[in-house]
Structures are given as structure tokens and as C-alpha cells.
Amino acid sequence: MGGSVTEVRSKQELDAAVKAGAPSVLHFWASWCDASKHMDQVFSHLATDFPLANFLRVEAEEQPEISEAYTVSAVPYFVFFKDGKVVDTLEGANPSSLANKVAKVAGLVNPGAPAAPASLGMAAGPAVLESVQELARGNGSSQVQQQGEPVKNDSLEVRLRQLIDSHTVMLFMKGSTDAPKCGFSQKVVDILKKEQVKFGTFDILSDIEVREGLKKFSNWPTFPQLYCKGELLGGCDIVIAMHNSGELKEVFRDHGISIAASDEATNEETGSGKVGITESTGLSSALTSRLENLTNSSPVMLFMKGKPDEPKCGFSRKVVEILRQEKVEFESFDILSDDEVRQGLKVYSNWSSYPQLYIKGELIGGSDIVLEMQKSGQLEKVLLEKGIVRKENLEDHLRKLISSSPVMLFMKGTPDAPRCGFSSKVVNALKEEGVAFGSFDILTDEEVRQGLKAFSNWPTFPQIYYKGELIGGCDIVMDLKNGGELKATLSE
């Protein structure tokens, strides 16, 4: 306490600090995440303004035990404690929300002191306000504004137009040309370098106002976006198609865009090529070949910490959950088991952290990008475009089987060759009543056999269904037949 931030080195250390009972705020951050670094500055200022509270910091990937305990899947992430218990959380870079939540947990230093100006939506000291305003200016946030200064759409449109026209060929991307933050941006950069044209770039991750505004301005919901003389050409897929067909070169020629001089083209080409590989990477040809084989070893390949059933960090767990939600079959590689792959892949992909997700050998990105793509629907689109077919989970498969015929019999054997007396009785009863039915031999598929027991909450076979609803087993079928109700029950 006393206005400083404490670096937490173990879960035991954290537990001891929280159990002491003082109000505490825990910041999960990552050294590779710019948003974390910005929010850490705000966090430090808040520690000064609230000296009676504990301000604790954990590097999420370096402390997987702590990250897993609080189900951290993205950074920055904050956990708020009072009287030794978690009372609130906050995910994302939102300085206003952070300051307000800290104030609620820690309270003002002097009970009678007024909060900071309400127009900023914060209750913190002037040092924090200044830091937040600086952050807001740096990332284009519209969340922190002085009262009476609404966002001016006209001025934003002017700014967007100026940015688009700032270069003859202009690319709005995630990251920079030397350090792209998504595989799609990296692909377009590589193509432009192959086309040997000079181009400007803007990192949309650095300015949320530009990022969201450009989506509406261009009526194009995703990034990257490539413009030529102020006109939108399209995103990654369109640029790839135009490049492969030669149309992109024609567009540049028709717009009078000259090819860069050979020395300039060479300089711009440095660091390009497939997923960042150049002669200067220092990777041996054997390691390069191994990494290429690994990234292409499955249509969907995840390099993660741990295994899908036992992730060793929250970020890896989040990507696994997303892929499972998308019902995508994927393979994984535990980078903790092989340091050569762990360090080499960072160079190979020009991506410094894990997890890394590849689709058909192309880098998609890390947990933040995969999460954002899922939320926007872009991940599903990419999977479809790459020919990745969703797998059915067992429940979906069972429902499809049950609904494959109005009357559906799950039995041992086939109607012509039953493999148990109970199945034979039901088949004969249905035939005698003239009921048409479909069948499935549960002896041929152990997963269906065991899964259907749990799905129907009926432990034995045969099982007969009508229009997707379970009627029962052999005894029930025979009772219905003997009572003259079987045909009517299966034809209502």
C-alpha cells in the first residue's frame, strides 16, 4: 500500500495480500499488449490517489496458476476485492470504468472530499484524469470527453478522408508493416511488397475512433482495407484474388502508380515473404522446414500452452473454447514441450506471443484477434472460405439420426437380421401393424450407443422414436400393440 503497485510473484503471495482484508485491485497484464501498458499507467496513478488500497499486478502468461484461478482470457483484466472477496471485475482498456470501480471499492481518501468532475465519468484525482485524457487522445477513445464536447461526425469524416488520401496506395491494417497484428494484414502487406508499390499504412488498433468510423465510412465491416487513390479496393480476400489474377497490377497501372525503384523495393521487401521468413531470421533450414510442416499439419492448427483438455494459460483456454464453440476440428502443439519450436515460431510467424492460430498454414493471430473475429462473425466466414467444415457434436448427430425417419428404431442388428430377441420382437410388431420405419444398428457405433442412453435417459435397447420423441423400449411397444394402440400412436 502507500501509493505503490506490487508485482505478485505467486498465488500464495496474492492470497495473503487479499486475505489481509484491505480493499485490493489486481491487474492482469501482458508485456506484448499495448492496451495493458497504457492501462498500467492509469493503474499506477490510481495507486497514488488511493493509498489505503492494495494495487497488485500480475503478468498473466507468466503466472498461469493465478490467471486460471480468475479465468483470465484476455488482457487487460482487473479483479476487485473487498474484505477478502471478489466483488467486481473489468475486462478491457476503459480508464473511466477502472477509476470508478476503484473508487467504489477503495472509497475516497477523505470521506468528505468531492469526486473528480462527473463529466469525465471518474472519481479519481487530477493526476489520473490527466493520464486518462492523454490515453484517450492516444487511442482515439470517445469515452472520455469534456462536458459539452460531443463527437463531431463531420470532423471525423474529414479526418478519415484525409487519412485515405494521405497516400496514393493506403492500407488500414492491424499493426505495422514490420509487425502485423493479424495474418490477413500480413498477407496484404506481403502482396503489396510483391507488387513493388509504395504504400502508406495506418494501425487501426491504435485509434478506436478511426477503426469504428472507417467501417461505416467505407461500408466495409472488417480489416484490413486497401485504398487506391481514395477508392476502396477491398479486404484481404479481394486483394489476394486481384493479385493472383493480375488485376491488381492492372489497377495500379491504370491509376498511374509506378513500380518502386529496385533498391526501394528491396528495402520494403525485407522481412516479407511467407510468414516473416527471410534469410536474416537466423533460423536453420531444418527448423524452418519443421515449422512449416507443423503449421500445415492440420487445416486448423493451434500452437498453445498446454493441451486442449489441460490448457496452461487463460489465453490458450479461450481459443480452445472458441474453436469448440465453432465446432471446428483442430490439432494443437504444446509449445511448452519444445523450446526450439516455441522460440522459432515467434520468428517464423513474426508474432511474439502465444497462442497462435493457423488456418490452412496461414497465421490468423492470437487470442484477442480470434475472440474479436468470433464476435464479428469473421471467423466463421474465414473457416467457410477455407473449406473448413464444422463437425457435429454428439448431441447434434443423435438428433439428426432420431429425426431421419418419422418412426425411428435404434436396435441391435438390422430389421432383416436382429441381434437380440427384444429388437426382433419390436421389428415384428411394427411389420405386423404395417408401420414403415427407419432403423440404426447401435452395435456398429459405440459412441451413438452410449450417447443415446444419456440423451434419452433410457438405459436399454431397442428404443423407438416417433417424430423425434421417445416412445419407449420393447415392453412399451408390446403393451401398445396388445392394447391396439401401436399404429395409432405412431401415426398421430
LINUR-V391308 format. One record per backbone hydrogen bond with DSSP energy under -1.0 kcal/mol. NH is the residue of the N-H (numbers start at 1). CO is the residue of the C=O. If there is no record, write none. Layout:
NH & CO
NH & CO
This chain:
2 & 51
6 & 55
8 & 57
14 & 10
15 & 11
16 & 12
17 & 13
18 & 14
19 & 15
21 & 18
24 & 81
25 & 54
26 & 79
27 & 56
28 & 77
29 & 58
33 & 30
37 & 33
38 & 34
39 & 35
40 & 36
41 & 37
42 & 38
43 & 39
44 & 40
45 & 41
46 & 42
47 & 43
48 & 44
49 & 45
50 & 46
53 & 50
54 & 23
56 & 25
57 & 6
58 & 27
60 & 29
63 & 59
67 & 63
68 & 64
69 & 65
70 & 66
71 & 68
72 & 67
77 & 28
78 & 90
79 & 26
80 & 88
81 & 24
82 & 85
83 & 21
85 & 82
87 & 80
88 & 80
90 & 78
92 & 76
94 & 92
98 & 94
99 & 95
100 & 96
101 & 97
102 & 98
103 & 99
104 & 100
105 & 101
106 & 102
107 & 103
113 & 110
120 & 117
121 & 118
129 & 125
130 & 126
131 & 127
132 & 128
133 & 129
134 & 130
135 & 131
136 & 132
137 & 133
138 & 134
139 & 135
141 & 136
149 & 146
156 & 152
157 & 153
158 & 154
159 & 155
160 & 156
161 & 157
162 & 158
163 & 159
164 & 160
165 & 161
166 & 163
170 & 227
171 & 200
172 & 225
173 & 202
176 & 179
181 & 174
183 & 364
186 & 182
187 & 183
188 & 184
189 & 185
190 & 186
191 & 187
192 & 188
193 & 189
194 & 190
195 & 191
197 & 192
200 & 169
202 & 171
204 & 173
206 & 203
208 & 139
211 & 207
212 & 208
213 & 209
214 & 210
216 & 212
217 & 213
218 & 214
220 & 215
225 & 172
226 & 234
227 & 170
228 & 231
229 & 168
231 & 228
233 & 226
234 & 226
239 & 235
240 & 236
241 & 237
242 & 238
243 & 239
244 & 240
245 & 241
248 & 242
250 & 246
251 & 247
252 & 248
253 & 249
254 & 250
255 & 251
256 & 253
257 & 252
260 & 196
265 & 261
266 & 262
267 & 263
268 & 264
269 & 265
272 & 269
276 & 273
277 & 274
281 & 278
288 & 284
289 & 285
290 & 286
291 & 287
292 & 288
293 & 289
294 & 290
295 & 291
296 & 292
297 & 294
301 & 358
302 & 331
303 & 356
304 & 333
307 & 310
310 & 307
312 & 305
317 & 313
318 & 314
319 & 315
320 & 316
321 & 317
322 & 318
323 & 319
324 & 320
325 & 321
326 & 322
327 & 324
328 & 323
331 & 300
333 & 302
335 & 304
337 & 334
342 & 338
343 & 339
344 & 340
345 & 341
347 & 343
348 & 344
349 & 345
351 & 346
356 & 303
357 & 365
358 & 301
359 & 362
360 & 299
362 & 359
364 & 357
365 & 357
370 & 366
371 & 367
372 & 368
373 & 369
374 & 370
375 & 371
376 & 372
378 & 373
379 & 373
381 & 377
382 & 378
383 & 379
384 & 380
385 & 381
386 & 382
387 & 384
388 & 383
391 & 327
397 & 393
398 & 394
399 & 395
400 & 396
401 & 397
402 & 398
403 & 399
404 & 401
408 & 465
409 & 438
410 & 463
411 & 440
414 & 417
419 & 412
424 & 420
425 & 421
426 & 422
427 & 423
428 & 424
429 & 425
430 & 426
431 & 427
432 & 428
433 & 429
434 & 431
435 & 430
438 & 407
440 & 409
442 & 411
444 & 441
449 & 445
450 & 446
451 & 447
452 & 448
454 & 450
455 & 451
456 & 452
458 & 453
463 & 410
464 & 472
465 & 408
466 & 469
467 & 406
469 & 466
471 & 464
472 & 464
477 & 473
478 & 474
479 & 475
480 & 476
481 & 477
482 & 478
483 & 479
484 & 481
485 & 480
486 & 480
489 & 485
490 & 486
491 & 488
